[in-house]
Amino acid sequence: MVRYLVMGLSKMSAVIAGSSQLLSRYVVGFGVVIFLSACAKVDFVDADGNGYSLSSLHGKYVFVNYWATWCAPCIKEIPELNKLSREHSDDLIILGVDFDQVKGEELKKEIAKMNITFPVFAIEPSKLLEVEIPQVLPTTYVFDREGKLKATLVGPQTEASLLALID
């Protein structure tokens, strides 16, 4: 569809070119912008099918939290993470990871059971993020605004403990 839109805009710009080169450049440029935005790279998908690129997260702190439904400290921590995600979405993003690596509908059921309101990776992201799969739960990896690993936090965190890590 994008290819046809660009082709259509090119033909339209050729017709317009005789009367206004400036408008022609604008139309062709507009087609290129549409085409490039449709080609945005997706590095990972959340459980709801929303795509994300790591580059789109630059400028925000990223908290990647590993949890499991059988982990009592995880259950205690999730409301803190939900609140942090809801109240500080301009400065940070929280992404969850189901330690048990369930997928599809089973993952959605576990997210609902835990009452998680922030995005959860559809796949295990340790290779993508260049971190180890944690041995203790909950574990939260904190990435700075440039995408560099800033801290590895083991055990349940609070909103205050996590906010203390950001500028």
C-alpha positions in Angstrom: 0.0 0.0 0.0 2.8 2.4 0.9 4.5 1.7 -2.5 1.3 2.6 -4.4 0.9 5.8 -2.3 4.5 6.9 -3.1 3.9 6.1 -6.8 0.7 8.0 -6.8 2.3 11.0 -5.1 5.2 10.9 -7.7 2.7 11.0 -10.6 0.8 13.8 -8.9 4.0 15.7 -8.4 4.9 15.4 -12.1 1.5 16.9 -13.0 2.0 19.7 -10.6 5.7 20.3 -11.5 4.7 22.5 -14.5 3.0 25.0 -12.3 5.0 24.9 -9.1 8.3 23.2 -8.4 8.1 24.0 -4.7 4.8 22.2 -4.3 6.2 19.3 -6.3 9.1 18.9 -3.9 6.8 19.1 -1.0 4.5 16.3 -2.3 7.5 14.0 -3.2 9.1 14.7 0.2 5.8 13.9 1.9 5.7 10.6 0.1 9.2 9.8 1.3 8.3 10.6 4.9 5.3 8.3 4.8 7.4 5.6 3.2 10.2 5.9 5.8 7.8 5.9 8.8 6.2 2.7 7.5 9.6 1.1 7.5 10.4 1.8 11.2 12.4 -1.1 12.7 10.7 -3.1 15.4 13.1 -4.8 17.9 10.5 -6.5 20.1 6.8 -6.9 20.6 4.8 -6.9 23.8 2.1 -9.4 24.8 -0.6 -7.2 23.2 1.2 -7.1 19.8 2.6 -3.5 20.1 6.0 -3.1 18.4 8.9 -1.2 20.0 12.3 -0.2 18.8 15.1 0.2 21.2 16.0 3.5 19.6 12.5 4.9 20.4 13.2 4.3 24.1 16.3 6.6 24.1 15.7 9.6 26.3 13.8 7.6 28.9 14.9 5.4 31.7 14.0 1.8 31.0 13.2 -0.6 33.8 13.0 -4.2 32.8 11.4 -6.3 35.5 11.5 -10.1 35.6 8.6 -11.6 37.6 6.7 -14.9 38.0 3.2 -15.6 39.2 4.6 -18.0 41.9 7.0 -15.3 43.3 5.6 -13.7 46.4 8.0 -10.7 46.4 7.0 -10.2 42.7 3.4 -10.1 43.6 4.1 -7.5 46.3 6.2 -5.4 43.9 3.9 -5.2 40.9 1.6 -2.5 42.4 4.6 -0.3 42.9 5.7 -0.8 39.3 2.2 -0.1 38.0 2.1 3.2 39.9 5.5 4.2 38.8 4.6 3.4 35.2 1.4 5.4 35.4 2.7 8.5 37.2 6.1 8.9 35.5 5.5 7.8 31.9 7.2 11.0 30.5 10.5 10.0 32.1 10.6 6.2 32.1 9.1 3.0 30.8 8.7 -0.2 32.6 8.7 -3.4 30.6 7.9 -6.7 32.3 9.3 -10.2 31.5 7.5 -13.4 32.6 10.4 -15.5 34.0 8.5 -18.7 33.0 8.5 -17.6 29.4 4.9 -18.5 28.7 3.5 -17.2 25.4 0.3 -16.1 23.8 -3.0 -16.5 25.7 -1.3 -18.1 28.6 0.9 -15.0 29.0 -2.1 -12.7 28.8 -3.7 -14.7 31.6 -0.7 -14.4 33.8 -0.5 -10.7 33.2 -4.1 -10.4 34.2 -3.6 -12.6 37.2 -0.7 -10.3 38.3 -2.8 -7.2 37.5 0.1 -5.8 35.4 -0.7 -2.6 33.6 2.7 -1.9 31.9 3.9 -3.7 28.7 5.3 -7.2 29.0 7.7 -8.7 26.5 6.1 -11.4 24.3 9.5 -13.2 24.2 12.4 -13.5 26.6 14.6 -10.4 25.9 18.0 -11.1 27.6 19.9 -11.5 24.3 18.4 -8.4 22.8 19.2 -6.4 26.0 22.6 -8.0 26.5 21.8 -9.1 30.1 21.8 -12.4 31.9 18.5 -14.2 32.7 18.3 -13.6 36.4 18.6 -16.4 38.9 16.7 -14.6 41.7 13.2 -12.9 41.4 12.2 -10.3 41.2 15.1 -8.7 39.3 15.0 -5.3 37.7 17.5 -4.1 35.1 17.7 -0.3 34.9 18.9 1.3 31.7 19.8 5.0 31.5 18.5 7.5 29.0 21.2 6.4 26.5 20.3 2.7 26.8 23.3 1.7 28.9 22.8 -0.7 31.8 22.9 1.4 35.0 21.9 -1.0 37.7 20.8 -4.6 38.4 18.4 -4.7 41.3 17.6 -8.0 43.0 14.6 -8.3 45.3 11.4 -6.3 45.4 11.6 -2.5 44.7 9.5 0.4 45.7 8.5 3.5 43.8 10.9 5.5 45.9 13.8 3.1 45.5 13.4 3.2 41.7 12.9 6.9 41.5 16.2 7.4 43.5 18.0 5.9 40.5 16.9 8.5 37.9 18.0 12.2 37.5 
